């Protein structure tokens, strides 16, 4: 893993952690239906086409495959 991949993974983790925490709160009955709907709207917007989250995921995927190939871990 290089610094580029690490930075993107940290951003991805931060986004996912926020949503997991919000979902956990909803499951523990600590959120209103409106808060649940708003959280899911935010999650959907962040995973939609053109979002930074989705772009980060695609870039990390491509870079990880490139590094794995460079390390000889991919065999055809």
C-alpha positions in Angstrom: 0.0 0.0 0.0 1.3 3.4 -0.9 0.4 6.8 0.7 -2.1 7.5 -2.1 -4.0 4.3 -1.3 -3.8 4.9 2.4 -5.2 8.4 2.2 -8.2 7.3 0.1 -8.8 4.3 2.4 -8.9 6.6 5.4 -11.5 8.8 3.7 -13.6 5.7 2.7 -13.4 4.4 6.3 -14.5 7.7 7.8 -17.6 7.8 5.5 -18.5 4.2 6.2 -17.9 4.6 10.0 -20.3 7.6 10.1 -23.0 5.7 8.4 -22.5 2.5 10.5 -22.8 4.6 13.6 -26.0 6.3 12.4 -27.5 2.9 11.5 -26.5 1.5 14.9 -28.2 4.4 16.6 -31.4 3.8 14.5 -31.4 0.1 15.4 -31.1 1.1 19.1 -34.2 3.3 18.7 -32.0 6.4 19.2 -33.0 8.1 16.0 -36.3 9.4 14.6 -37.8 8.2 11.3 -36.9 11.5 9.8 -33.2 11.1 10.9 -33.1 7.6 9.5 -34.5 8.8 6.2 -32.0 11.7 6.1 -29.1 9.4 6.9 -30.1 7.0 4.1 -30.5 9.9 1.7 -27.0 11.0 2.5 -25.6 7.5 2.1 -27.3 7.1 -1.3 -26.0 10.5 -2.4 -22.5 9.5 -1.4 -22.6 6.2 -3.3 -24.3 7.7 -6.4 -22.5 8.2 -9.7 -19.9 10.9 -9.6 -19.6 11.0 -5.9 -16.3 11.4 -4.2 -16.9 8.2 -2.2 -17.5 6.1 -5.3 -14.6 7.7 -7.1 -12.3 7.0 -4.1 -13.4 3.4 -4.1 -12.7 3.0 -7.8 -9.3 4.7 -7.6 -8.2 2.5 -4.6 -9.4 -0.6 -6.4 -7.4 0.3 -9.5 -4.3 1.2 -7.5 -4.5 -1.9 -5.4 -4.7 -4.1 -8.5 -1.8 -2.1 -10.1 0.4 -2.6 -7.0 -0.6 -6.3 -6.7 0.4 -6.8 -10.3 3.7 -4.9 -9.7 4.4 -7.2 -6.8 3.8 -10.3 -8.9 0.7 -11.3 -7.0 -1.6 -11.5 -10.0 -1.1 -14.5 -12.2 -3.0 -15.0 -15.5 
